[in-house]
Amino acid sequence: MSVVKVIEIIASSEKSFDDAVENALKEASKSVKNIKSIYVKEMHANVTNNEIVSYGINAKVSFEVG
């Protein structure tokens, strides 16, 4: 029997939401092994002078332990 643990992380990018998800996975994988999935819970963008200047996500990362 395997156990799956879930952590919540926040990541950002100046390029796109997809890039923010990639950044989240890249950073999480530095300290977490056996990542099985990433669920994007929320997306948000920061705007300056009517232009998007950064993209952010809140995500849940699932990984197998034990």
BAFI-3210 file (N, C-alpha, C; in Angstrom, 3 decimals, decimal comma, padded with zeros to 6 digits):
// residues 66
n [1|2|3|4|5|6|7|8|9|10|11|12|13|14|15|16|17|18|19|20|21|22|23|24|25|26|27|28|29|30|31|32|33|34|35|36|37|38|39|40|41|42|43|44|45|46|47|48|49|50|51|52|53|54|55|56|57|58|59|60|61|62|63|64|65|66]
n.u [000,837|000,543|001,282|000,061|001,104|000,158|001,114|000,841|001,663|003,001|003,627|005,284|005,521|006,904|006,191|003,962|000,947|001,331|004,116|004,475|003,410|005,266|007,531|006,753|006,699|009,381|010,781|009,595|010,417|013,051|013,228|011,340|010,551|009,330|007,027|003,690|001,479|000,200|-001,996|-003,648|-004,900|-005,653|-005,445|-003,815|-003,178|-000,893|-001,274|-000,042|-000,279|-002,326|-001,377|-000,423|001,907|002,929|002,343|000,608|000,261|-001,545|-000,975|-001,513|000,613|001,086|002,613|004,240|004,922|007,070]
n.v [-001,178|002,209|005,552|008,786|012,081|015,525|018,771|022,327|024,870|028,028|029,749|031,727|033,574|035,581|035,140|033,300|031,471|028,740|028,576|029,352|027,122|025,187|026,257|025,915|023,109|022,511|023,754|022,463|019,837|019,885|019,387|017,481|014,157|011,635|012,831|012,853|014,240|017,509|019,926|022,678|025,092|027,801|030,716|033,761|037,149|039,861|043,280|046,126|049,379|048,640|046,235|042,819|041,909|039,851|036,369|034,211|031,239|029,055|025,926|022,385|019,829|016,459|013,615|010,450|008,683|006,710]
n.w [000,000|-000,821|000,248|-000,265|-000,189|000,121|-000,760|-000,620|-002,862|-004,037|-007,016|-009,568|-012,709|-015,310|-017,853|-018,543|-017,506|-017,835|-017,702|-015,071|-013,758|-014,579|-013,294|-010,628|-010,432|-011,030|-008,884|-006,657|-007,107|-006,368|-003,658|-003,107|-003,769|-006,057|-007,258|-008,270|-009,288|-010,206|-009,200|-010,268|-008,367|-008,111|-010,209|-010,934|-011,984|-012,118|-012,778|-014,483|-015,657|-017,464|-018,520|-018,295|-015,922|-014,417|-013,817|-011,659|-009,650|-007,453|-006,235|-005,768|-004,916|-005,393|-003,964|-003,674|-000,709|001,382]
ca.u [000,000|001,325|000,684|000,289|001,071|-000,143|001,566|000,355|002,746|002,697|004,709|004,971|006,306|006,642|005,855|002,631|000,482|002,011|005,478|004,373|003,236|006,577|008,394|006,310|007,160|010,840|011,218|009,148|011,197|014,367|013,192|010,313|010,735|008,154|005,857|002,745|000,563|000,111|-003,351|-003,670|-006,080|-006,002|-004,555|-004,008|-002,191|-000,662|-001,400|000,488|-000,531|-003,198|-000,668|-000,064|003,349|003,315|001,311|000,823|-000,621|-001,534|-001,121|-001,317|001,523|000,912|003,770|004,177|005,896|007,182]
ca.v [000,000|003,440|006,739|009,985|013,314|016,694|020,062|023,449|025,787|029,216|030,012|032,817|033,704|036,795|034,713|032,713|030,571|027,457|028,709|029,364|025,722|024,555|026,747|025,250|021,722|022,513|024,072|021,401|018,616|020,014|018,849|016,441|013,082|010,823|013,655|012,141|015,157|018,890|020,422|024,138|025,461|029,191|031,462|035,204|037,931|041,228|044,196|047,479|050,150|047,839|045,084|041,791|041,934|038,544|035,346|033,428|030,099|028,285|024,550|021,265|018,845|015,138|012,745|009,193|008,540|005,387]
ca.w [000,000|-000,862|000,853|-001,054|000,595|-000,696|-000,245|-001,409|-003,187|-004,826|-007,963|-010,494|-013,926|-016,079|-019,213|-018,730|-016,458|-018,056|-017,192|-013,607|-013,341|-014,762|-012,210|-009,390|-010,473|-010,988|-007,524|-005,744|-007,336|-005,726|-002,296|-003,011|-004,752|-006,417|-007,551|-009,126|-009,978|-009,753|-009,416|-010,178|-007,581|-008,426|-011,089|-010,818|-012,731|-011,660|-013,909|-014,366|-016,886|-018,332|-019,074|-017,326|-015,656|-013,893|-013,683|-010,448|-009,397|-006,217|-006,708|-004,851|-005,471|-004,755|-004,118|-002,950|000,379|001,960]
c.u [000,890|000,529|001,053|000,122|000,837|000,387|001,008|001,503|002,233|003,894|004,286|005,890|005,971|006,174|004,397|002,231|001,173|003,427|005,485|004,200|004,560|007,548|008,037|006,841|008,674|011,348|010,818|010,017|012,613|014,383|012,186|010,540|009,407|006,893|004,987|001,812|000,684|-001,261|-003,337|-004,996|-006,572|-004,977|-004,852|-002,896|-002,087|-000,600|-000,810|000,276|-001,299|-002,502|-000,329|001,452|003,840|002,088|001,624|-000,165|-000,480|-001,811|-000,933|-000,460|001,361|002,144|003,645|005,271|005,933|007,430]
c.v [001,251|004,581|007,938|011,201|014,474|017,938|021,154|024,424|026,952|029,461|031,120|032,776|035,032|036,448|034,279|031,878|029,216|027,486|028,744|027,943|024,977|024,976|026,079|023,829|021,634|022,766|022,983|020,159|018,690|019,384|017,717|015,424|012,369|011,654|012,927|013,074|016,558|019,404|021,935|024,545|026,859|029,775|032,953|035,924|039,321|042,138|045,557|048,180|049,338|046,690|044,099|041,786|040,634|037,660|034,532|032,301|029,631|026,854|023,553|020,238|017,547|014,298|011,536|009,149|007,078|004,275]
c.w [000,000|-000,234|-000,001|-000,153|-000,359|000,000|-001,151|-001,628|-004,031|-005,740|-008,920|-011,706|-014,577|-017,489|-019,380|-017,516|-016,598|-017,492|-015,662|-013,066|-013,475|-013,659|-010,882|-009,335|-010,344|-009,564|-006,531|-005,885|-006,759|-004,334|-002,119|-004,123|-004,991|-006,634|-008,565|-009,875|-009,406|-010,169|-009,217|-009,558|-007,936|-009,381|-010,895|-011,588|-012,128|-012,882|-013,545|-015,706|-017,935|-019,050|-017,968|-017,170|-015,019|-013,713|-012,441|-010,325|-007,951|-006,659|-005,578|-005,568|-004,678|-005,016|-003,224|-001,896|000,825|001,063]
res [m|s|v|v|k|v|i|e|i|i|a|s|s|e|k|s|f|d|d|a|v|e|n|a|l|k|e|a|s|k|s|v|k|n|i|k|s|i|y|v|k|e|m|h|a|n|v|t|n|n|e|i|v|s|y|g|i|n|a|k|v|s|f|e|v|g]
***
